[in-house]
Amino acid sequence: GGLTGAAAFALYAIAYGPGQARRLLRWDPHEIIGFGLGLAILSGLPALLMGESFLAGKWFSINIVAIGALDLGTPILFDVGVYLVVLGTVLLITLTLAEED
Protein backbone atom coordinates (compact mmCIF):
# COMPACT_ATOMS: atom_id res chain seq x y z
CA GLY A 1 0.00 0.00 0.00
CA GLY A 2 2.80 2.40 0.87
CA LEU A 3 4.43 1.79 -2.50
CA THR A 4 1.17 2.50 -4.30
CA GLY A 5 0.68 5.74 -2.39
CA ALA A 6 4.26 6.80 -3.06
CA ALA A 7 3.85 5.97 -6.75
CA ALA A 8 1.06 8.55 -7.00
CA PHE A 9 3.34 11.26 -5.60
CA ALA A 10 6.22 10.08 -7.81
CA LEU A 11 4.05 10.44 -10.92
CA TYR A 12 2.95 13.88 -9.73
CA ALA A 13 6.62 14.81 -9.24
CA ILE A 14 7.41 13.68 -12.78
CA ALA A 15 4.55 15.73 -14.19
CA TYR A 16 4.89 18.92 -12.11
CA GLY A 17 8.32 18.74 -10.49
CA PRO A 18 9.52 17.61 -7.07
CA GLY A 19 8.90 21.02 -5.48
CA GLN A 20 5.21 20.89 -6.35
CA ALA A 21 5.01 17.30 -5.10
CA ARG A 22 6.51 18.34 -1.74
CA ARG A 23 3.96 21.17 -1.45
CA LEU A 24 1.13 18.75 -2.24
CA LEU A 25 2.46 16.30 0.34
CA ARG A 26 2.27 18.94 3.14
CA TRP A 27 4.48 16.92 5.52
CA ASP A 28 8.17 16.20 5.18
CA PRO A 29 8.88 12.51 4.48
CA HIS A 30 11.03 12.41 7.63
CA GLU A 31 7.95 13.38 9.67
CA ILE A 32 5.85 10.71 7.97
CA ILE A 33 8.48 8.06 8.77
CA GLY A 34 8.71 9.19 12.39
CA PHE A 35 4.95 9.24 12.89
CA GLY A 36 4.63 5.79 11.33
CA LEU A 37 7.35 4.34 13.56
CA GLY A 38 5.75 5.90 16.61
CA LEU A 39 2.34 4.52 15.71
CA ALA A 40 3.74 1.02 15.13
CA ILE A 41 5.51 1.09 18.50
CA LEU A 42 2.44 2.46 20.29
CA SER A 43 0.33 -0.36 18.86
CA GLY A 44 2.36 -2.83 20.91
CA LEU A 45 2.01 -1.07 24.23
CA PRO A 46 -1.56 -2.10 25.19
CA ALA A 47 -0.62 -5.78 25.23
CA LEU A 48 2.58 -5.03 27.13
CA LEU A 49 0.62 -3.07 29.74
CA MET A 50 -1.80 -6.00 30.11
CA GLY A 51 1.06 -8.39 30.87
CA GLU A 52 1.27 -10.03 27.46
CA SER A 53 4.03 -10.02 24.88
CA PHE A 54 4.82 -6.86 22.93
CA LEU A 55 2.73 -6.51 19.75
CA ALA A 56 0.18 -9.15 20.76
CA GLY A 57 -3.11 -8.13 19.16
CA LYS A 58 -5.65 -6.54 21.50
CA TRP A 59 -9.23 -5.73 20.56
CA PHE A 60 -11.48 -3.10 22.09
CA SER A 61 -15.18 -2.48 21.62
CA ILE A 62 -16.36 1.11 21.31
CA ASN A 63 -20.06 1.99 21.40
CA ILE A 64 -21.04 4.58 18.81
CA VAL A 65 -24.62 5.82 18.95
CA ALA A 66 -25.21 5.91 15.19
CA ILE A 67 -23.81 2.45 14.36
CA GLY A 68 -23.62 0.51 17.63
CA ALA A 69 -20.60 -1.42 18.83
CA LEU A 70 -17.41 -1.05 16.81
CA ASP A 71 -14.51 -3.44 17.41
CA LEU A 72 -11.08 -1.88 16.94
CA GLY A 73 -7.75 -3.62 17.33
CA THR A 74 -4.11 -2.82 17.66
CA PRO A 75 -3.16 -4.71 14.46
CA ILE A 76 -4.76 -1.96 12.35
CA LEU A 77 -2.64 0.65 14.14
CA PHE A 78 0.47 -1.39 13.39
CA ASP A 79 -0.51 -1.75 9.73
CA VAL A 80 -1.13 1.99 9.36
CA GLY A 81 2.26 2.65 10.98
CA VAL A 82 4.01 0.32 8.53
CA TYR A 83 2.14 1.95 5.64
CA LEU A 84 3.37 5.39 6.72
CA VAL A 85 6.97 4.19 7.15
CA VAL A 86 7.02 2.67 3.66
CA LEU A 87 5.31 5.73 2.16
CA GLY A 88 7.71 8.15 3.81
CA THR A 89 10.81 6.12 2.95
CA VAL A 90 9.94 5.73 -0.72
CA LEU A 91 8.96 9.40 -0.98
CA LEU A 92 12.19 10.48 0.68
CA ILE A 93 14.25 8.45 -1.77
CA THR A 94 12.18 9.42 -4.82
CA LEU A 95 11.98 13.14 -4.12
CA THR A 96 15.63 13.38 -3.13
CA LEU A 97 16.70 11.71 -6.38
CA ALA A 98 14.31 13.85 -8.42
CA GLU A 99 15.71 17.06 -6.91
CA GLU A 100 19.29 16.23 -7.90
CA ASP A 101 20.23 17.80 -11.19
C-alpha positions in Angstrom: 0.0 0.0 0.0 2.8 2.4 0.9 4.4 1.8 -2.5 1.2 2.5 -4.3 0.7 5.7 -2.4 4.3 6.8 -3.1 3.8 6.0 -6.8 1.1 8.5 -7.0 3.3 11.3 -5.6 6.2 10.1 -7.8 4.0 10.4 -10.9 3.0 13.9 -9.7 6.6 14.8 -9.2 7.4 13.7 -12.8 4.5 15.7 -14.2 4.9 18.9 -12.1 8.3 18.7 -10.5 9.5 17.6 -7.1 8.9 21.0 -5.5 5.2 20.9 -6.4 5.0 17.3 -5.1 6.5 18.3 -1.7 4.0 21.2 -1.5 1.1 18.7 -2.2 2.5 16.3 0.3 2.3 18.9 3.1 4.5 16.9 5.5 8.2 16.2 5.2 8.9 12.5 4.5 11.0 12.4 7.6 8.0 13.4 9.7 5.9 10.7 8.0 8.5 8.1 8.8 8.7 9.2 12.4 4.9 9.2 12.9 4.6 5.8 11.3 7.4 4.3 13.6 5.8 5.9 16.6 2.3 4.5 15.7 3.7 1.0 15.1 5.5 1.1 18.5 2.4 2.5 20.3 0.3 -0.4 18.9 2.4 -2.8 20.9 2.0 -1.1 24.2 -1.6 -2.1 25.2 -0.6 -5.8 25.2 2.6 -5.0 27.1 0.6 -3.1 29.7 -1.8 -6.0 30.1 1.1 -8.4 30.9 1.3 -10.0 27.5 4.0 -10.0 24.9 4.8 -6.9 22.9 2.7 -6.5 19.7 0.2 -9.1 20.8 -3.1 -8.1 19.2 -5.6 -6.5 21.5 -9.2 -5.7 20.6 -11.5 -3.1 22.1 -15.2 -2.5 21.6 -16.4 1.1 21.3 -20.1 2.0 21.4 -21.0 4.6 18.8 -24.6 5.8 19.0 -25.2 5.9 15.2 -23.8 2.5 14.4 -23.6 0.5 17.6 -20.6 -1.4 18.8 -17.4 -1.0 16.8 -14.5 -3.4 17.4 -11.1 -1.9 16.9 -7.8 -3.6 17.3 -4.1 -2.8 17.7 -3.2 -4.7 14.5 -4.8 -2.0 12.3 -2.6 0.6 14.1 0.5 -1.4 13.4 -0.5 -1.7 9.7 -1.1 2.0 9.4 2.3 2.6 11.0 4.0 0.3 8.5 2.1 2.0 5.6 3.4 5.4 6.7 7.0 4.2 7.1 7.0 2.7 3.7 5.3 5.7 2.2 7.7 8.1 3.8 10.8 6.1 2.9 9.9 5.7 -0.7 9.0 9.4 -1.0 12.2 10.5 0.7 14.2 8.5 -1.8 12.2 9.4 -4.8 12.0 13.1 -4.1 15.6 13.4 -3.1 16.7 11.7 -6.4 14.3 13.9 -8.4 15.7 17.1 -6.9 19.3 16.2 -7.9 20.2 17.8 -11.2 
